[in-house]
Amino acid sequence: MLSKMLFAAALSVGLVGAVGCDNGRESTDRWATTENTNVKIDWDKVNEAYKLADGPEDLEKRINEIYEGDEIISIAVHDQEDKSQIVTGFFDKNTDGKVDEPEKIFTIKRVPTDGGATVQTTGHGAYYGYHSPVLSIMTGMMMGHMLSSMFMPSYVPMYRQPYTTPASRVSSLGSQRANHRAANPGKYSRSQSGRSYGSPSGGSRPTGRSGGGYRGGGGRFGLARAGRAVKPQRLVA
């Protein structure tokens, strides 16, 4: 009888210990997967920033002023021979100046068409599931040099060797963004890394959640749905 009681007590302790270990592991995994997922990105503004940017440095500045977290977003620009272009936003966590798959935040793809081009933005990682509509770009529209240059007869791809944000520029981008936030206090509140700077502008609610955090954005440029891409719609310029 005593042996049975001791065995039952030992079994009970073992089960409690196992449950405690599982809870700890689940908590750690959940915290890891929700890192950076509750920082809202205004996709309308991201798409507009690309449309108006004069070059990669200008786009870096615009994107980091839009992003409401503490991290700095690096930019990679890669031109193809057929005038198509791929822009990638990423967190350069290892500061190697290269785009690693887990670091990706979004890609913007420009594809030439007869007399114009199409542009589409796709979210990655914590922002997976966001797809903008396929936007039509044509001559005569208001746009920056980064996009309008493809319509020039003398155009040649500038970034066949991809441009990426230099690690040495990250500090400068942080200072520029800090000055922007200081000059626009109504847009921002205090933030800790991975936390949003406040409610969405205009009182609108974020349209998607991932792992307990907001992915946000969308508007007329597209919507995020939980883990599922929204079918793109063509906009006529």
Contacts in CASP RR format, 6 or more apart in sequence:
PFRMAT RR
TARGET T0000
AUTHOR 0000-0000-0000
METHOD contacts of the structure
MODEL  1
MLSKMLFAAALSVGLVGAVGCDNGRESTDRWATTENTNVKIDWDKVNEAY
KLADGPEDLEKRINEIYEGDEIISIAVHDQEDKSQIVTGFFDKNTDGKVD
EPEKIFTIKRVPTDGGATVQTTGHGAYYGYHSPVLSIMTGMMMGHMLSSM
FMPSYVPMYRQPYTTPASRVSSLGSQRANHRAANPGKYSRSQSGRSYGSP
SGGSRPTGRSGGGYRGGGGRFGLARAGRAVKPQRLVA
30 211 0 8 1.000
33 211 0 8 1.000
34 210 0 8 1.000
34 211 0 8 1.000
34 212 0 8 1.000
34 213 0 8 1.000
35 126 0 8 1.000
35 194 0 8 1.000
36 71 0 8 1.000
36 91 0 8 1.000
36 126 0 8 1.000
36 194 0 8 1.000
37 126 0 8 1.000
37 210 0 8 1.000
37 211 0 8 1.000
37 212 0 8 1.000
37 213 0 8 1.000
37 214 0 8 1.000
37 215 0 8 1.000
38 194 0 8 1.000
38 195 0 8 1.000
38 196 0 8 1.000
38 212 0 8 1.000
38 213 0 8 1.000
38 214 0 8 1.000
39 67 0 8 1.000
39 68 0 8 1.000
39 69 0 8 1.000
39 194 0 8 1.000
39 195 0 8 1.000
39 196 0 8 1.000
39 214 0 8 1.000
40 68 0 8 1.000
40 196 0 8 1.000
40 198 0 8 1.000
40 200 0 8 1.000
40 206 0 8 1.000
40 214 0 8 1.000
40 215 0 8 1.000
40 216 0 8 1.000
40 217 0 8 1.000
41 66 0 8 1.000
41 67 0 8 1.000
41 68 0 8 1.000
41 105 0 8 1.000
41 106 0 8 1.000
41 127 0 8 1.000
41 215 0 8 1.000
41 216 0 8 1.000
41 217 0 8 1.000
42 66 0 8 1.000
42 200 0 8 1.000
42 201 0 8 1.000
42 216 0 8 1.000
42 217 0 8 1.000
42 218 0 8 1.000
43 121 0 8 1.000
43 130 0 8 1.000
43 132 0 8 1.000
43 216 0 8 1.000
43 217 0 8 1.000
43 218 0 8 1.000
43 219 0 8 1.000
43 221 0 8 1.000
43 222 0 8 1.000
43 224 0 8 1.000
44 217 0 8 1.000
44 218 0 8 1.000
44 219 0 8 1.000
44 220 0 8 1.000
44 221 0 8 1.000
45 66 0 8 1.000
46 63 0 8 1.000
46 66 0 8 1.000
46 106 0 8 1.000
46 108 0 8 1.000
46 121 0 8 1.000
47 108 0 8 1.000
47 119 0 8 1.000
47 121 0 8 1.000
47 132 0 8 1.000
47 135 0 8 1.000
47 221 0 8 1.000
49 59 0 8 1.000
49 62 0 8 1.000
49 63 0 8 1.000
49 66 0 8 1.000
50 59 0 8 1.000
50 87 0 8 1.000
50 108 0 8 1.000
50 119 0 8 1.000
50 121 0 8 1.000
50 146 0 8 1.000
50 147 0 8 1.000
51 119 0 8 1.000
51 137 0 8 1.000
51 142 0 8 1.000
51 143 0 8 1.000
51 144 0 8 1.000
51 147 0 8 1.000
52 62 0 8 1.000
52 142 0 8 1.000
52 143 0 8 1.000
52 144 0 8 1.000
53 59 0 8 1.000
53 62 0 8 1.000
53 144 0 8 1.000
53 145 0 8 1.000
53 146 0 8 1.000
53 147 0 8 1.000
54 144 0 8 1.000
54 145 0 8 1.000
54 146 0 8 1.000
55 77 0 8 1.000
55 144 0 8 1.000
55 145 0 8 1.000
55 146 0 8 1.000
56 75 0 8 1.000
56 77 0 8 1.000
56 146 0 8 1.000
56 159 0 8 1.000
56 163 0 8 1.000
56 165 0 8 1.000
57 169 0 8 1.000
58 146 0 8 1.000
59 75 0 8 1.000
59 77 0 8 1.000
59 87 0 8 1.000
59 146 0 8 1.000
60 73 0 8 1.000
60 74 0 8 1.000
60 75 0 8 1.000
60 165 0 8 1.000
60 169 0 8 1.000
60 173 0 8 1.000
61 173 0 8 1.000
61 176 0 8 1.000
63 73 0 8 1.000
63 75 0 8 1.000
63 89 0 8 1.000
64 72 0 8 1.000
64 73 0 8 1.000
64 173 0 8 1.000
64 174 0 8 1.000
64 176 0 8 1.000
64 177 0 8 1.000
65 176 0 8 1.000
65 177 0 8 1.000
65 180 0 8 1.000
67 73 0 8 1.000
68 188 0 8 1.000
68 191 0 8 1.000
68 196 0 8 1.000
68 197 0 8 1.000
68 198 0 8 1.000
69 191 0 8 1.000
69 193 0 8 1.000
69 194 0 8 1.000
69 195 0 8 1.000
69 196 0 8 1.000
69 197 0 8 1.000
70 191 0 8 1.000
70 192 0 8 1.000
70 193 0 8 1.000
70 194 0 8 1.000
71 91 0 8 1.000
71 193 0 8 1.000
71 194 0 8 1.000
72 91 0 8 1.000
72 92 0 8 1.000
72 170 0 8 1.000
72 173 0 8 1.000
72 174 0 8 1.000
72 177 0 8 1.000
73 89 0 8 1.000
73 90 0 8 1.000
73 91 0 8 1.000
73 105 0 8 1.000
74 89 0 8 1.000
74 90 0 8 1.000
74 91 0 8 1.000
74 92 0 8 1.000
74 97 0 8 1.000
74 164 0 8 1.000
74 165 0 8 1.000
74 170 0 8 1.000
75 87 0 8 1.000
75 88 0 8 1.000
75 89 0 8 1.000
75 90 0 8 1.000
75 163 0 8 1.000
75 164 0 8 1.000
75 165 0 8 1.000
76 87 0 8 1.000
76 88 0 8 1.000
76 89 0 8 1.000
76 90 0 8 1.000
76 99 0 8 1.000
76 162 0 8 1.000
76 163 0 8 1.000
76 164 0 8 1.000
76 165 0 8 1.000
77 85 0 8 1.000
77 86 0 8 1.000
77 87 0 8 1.000
77 159 0 8 1.000
77 162 0 8 1.000
77 163 0 8 1.000
77 164 0 8 1.000
78 85 0 8 1.000
78 86 0 8 1.000
78 87 0 8 1.000
78 88 0 8 1.000
78 159 0 8 1.000
78 160 0 8 1.000
78 162 0 8 1.000
78 163 0 8 1.000
79 85 0 8 1.000
79 157 0 8 1.000
79 158 0 8 1.000
79 159 0 8 1.000
79 160 0 8 1.000
80 86 0 8 1.000
80 157 0 8 1.000
80 160 0 8 1.000
81 157 0 8 1.000
81 160 0 8 1.000
82 112 0 8 1.000
83 110 0 8 1.000
83 112 0 8 1.000
83 117 0 8 1.000
83 150 0 8 1.000
83 155 0 8 1.000
83 157 0 8 1.000
84 109 0 8 1.000
84 110 0 8 1.000
84 111 0 8 1.000
84 112 0 8 1.000
85 109 0 8 1.000
85 110 0 8 1.000
85 150 0 8 1.000
85 159 0 8 1.000
86 107 0 8 1.000
86 108 0 8 1.000
86 109 0 8 1.000
86 110 0 8 1.000
87 107 0 8 1.000
87 108 0 8 1.000
87 109 0 8 1.000
87 110 0 8 1.000
88 99 0 8 1.000
88 104 0 8 1.000
88 106 0 8 1.000
88 107 0 8 1.000
88 108 0 8 1.000
89 99 0 8 1.000
89 104 0 8 1.000
89 105 0 8 1.000
89 106 0 8 1.000
89 107 0 8 1.000
90 99 0 8 1.000
90 100 0 8 1.000
90 103 0 8 1.000
90 104 0 8 1.000
90 105 0 8 1.000
91 103 0 8 1.000
91 105 0 8 1.000
92 98 0 8 1.000
92 103 0 8 1.000
92 164 0 8 1.000
92 165 0 8 1.000
92 167 0 8 1.000
92 170 0 8 1.000
93 103 0 8 1.000
94 100 0 8 1.000
95 167 0 8 1.000
95 170 0 8 1.000
96 167 0 8 1.000
97 164 0 8 1.000
97 165 0 8 1.000
97 166 0 8 1.000
97 167 0 8 1.000
98 164 0 8 1.000
99 164 0 8 1.000
102 125 0 8 1.000
104 123 0 8 1.000
104 124 0 8 1.000
104 125 0 8 1.000
105 123 0 8 1.000
105 124 0 8 1.000
105 125 0 8 1.000
105 126 0 8 1.000
105 127 0 8 1.000
106 121 0 8 1.000
106 122 0 8 1.000
106 123 0 8 1.000
106 124 0 8 1.000
106 127 0 8 1.000
106 130 0 8 1.000
107 121 0 8 1.000
107 122 0 8 1.000
107 123 0 8 1.000
107 124 0 8 1.000
108 119 0 8 1.000
108 120 0 8 1.000
108 121 0 8 1.000
109 119 0 8 1.000
109 120 0 8 1.000
109 121 0 8 1.000
109 122 0 8 1.000
110 117 0 8 1.000
110 118 0 8 1.000
110 119 0 8 1.000
110 137 0 8 1.000
110 147 0 8 1.000
110 150 0 8 1.000
111 117 0 8 1.000
111 118 0 8 1.000
111 119 0 8 1.000
112 150 0 8 1.000
113 136 0 8 1.000
115 138 0 8 1.000
115 139 0 8 1.000
116 136 0 8 1.000
116 137 0 8 1.000
116 138 0 8 1.000
116 139 0 8 1.000
116 151 0 8 1.000
117 136 0 8 1.000
117 137 0 8 1.000
117 147 0 8 1.000
117 150 0 8 1.000
118 134 0 8 1.000
118 135 0 8 1.000
118 136 0 8 1.000
118 137 0 8 1.000
119 132 0 8 1.000
119 134 0 8 1.000
119 135 0 8 1.000
119 137 0 8 1.000
119 147 0 8 1.000
120 131 0 8 1.000
120 132 0 8 1.000
120 133 0 8 1.000
120 134 0 8 1.000
120 135 0 8 1.000
120 232 0 8 1.000
121 130 0 8 1.000
121 131 0 8 1.000
121 132 0 8 1.000
121 221 0 8 1.000
122 129 0 8 1.000
122 130 0 8 1.000
122 131 0 8 1.000
122 132 0 8 1.000
122 229 0 8 1.000
123 129 0 8 1.000
123 130 0 8 1.000
123 131 0 8 1.000
126 210 0 8 1.000
126 215 0 8 1.000
127 210 0 8 1.000
127 215 0 8 1.000
127 224 0 8 1.000
128 210 0 8 1.000
128 227 0 8 1.000
129 215 0 8 1.000
129 224 0 8 1.000
129 225 0 8 1.000
129 227 0 8 1.000
129 228 0 8 1.000
129 229 0 8 1.000
129 230 0 8 1.000
130 215 0 8 1.000
130 217 0 8 1.000
130 218 0 8 1.000
130 222 0 8 1.000
130 223 0 8 1.000
130 224 0 8 1.000
130 229 0 8 1.000
130 230 0 8 1.000
131 222 0 8 1.000
131 229 0 8 1.000
131 230 0 8 1.000
131 231 0 8 1.000
131 232 0 8 1.000
132 218 0 8 1.000
132 221 0 8 1.000
132 222 0 8 1.000
132 232 0 8 1.000
133 221 0 8 1.000
133 222 0 8 1.000
133 232 0 8 1.000
133 233 0 8 1.000
133 234 0 8 1.000
133 235 0 8 1.000
134 232 0 8 1.000
134 233 0 8 1.000
134 234 0 8 1.000
134 235 0 8 1.000
135 221 0 8 1.000
135 235 0 8 1.000
136 234 0 8 1.000
136 235 0 8 1.000
136 236 0 8 1.000
136 237 0 8 1.000
137 143 0 8 1.000
137 147 0 8 1.000
137 237 0 8 1.000
138 237 0 8 1.000
139 151 0 8 1.000
141 237 0 8 1.000
149 155 0 8 1.000
149 158 0 8 1.000
165 173 0 8 1.000
181 187 0 8 1.000
181 188 0 8 1.000
187 197 0 8 1.000
187 201 0 8 1.000
188 197 0 8 1.000
188 198 0 8 1.000
189 197 0 8 1.000
189 198 0 8 1.000
190 197 0 8 1.000
191 197 0 8 1.000
196 214 0 8 1.000
200 206 0 8 1.000
200 216 0 8 1.000
200 217 0 8 1.000
206 214 0 8 1.000
206 215 0 8 1.000
206 216 0 8 1.000
206 217 0 8 1.000
207 215 0 8 1.000
207 216 0 8 1.000
207 217 0 8 1.000
207 218 0 8 1.000
207 219 0 8 1.000
207 223 0 8 1.000
207 224 0 8 1.000
207 225 0 8 1.000
208 214 0 8 1.000
208 215 0 8 1.000
208 216 0 8 1.000
208 223 0 8 1.000
208 224 0 8 1.000
208 225 0 8 1.000
208 226 0 8 1.000
209 215 0 8 1.000
209 226 0 8 1.000
210 226 0 8 1.000
210 227 0 8 1.000
215 224 0 8 1.000
216 224 0 8 1.000
217 223 0 8 1.000
217 224 0 8 1.000
218 224 0 8 1.000
222 230 0 8 1.000
222 233 0 8 1.000
223 230 0 8 1.000
224 230 0 8 1.000
END
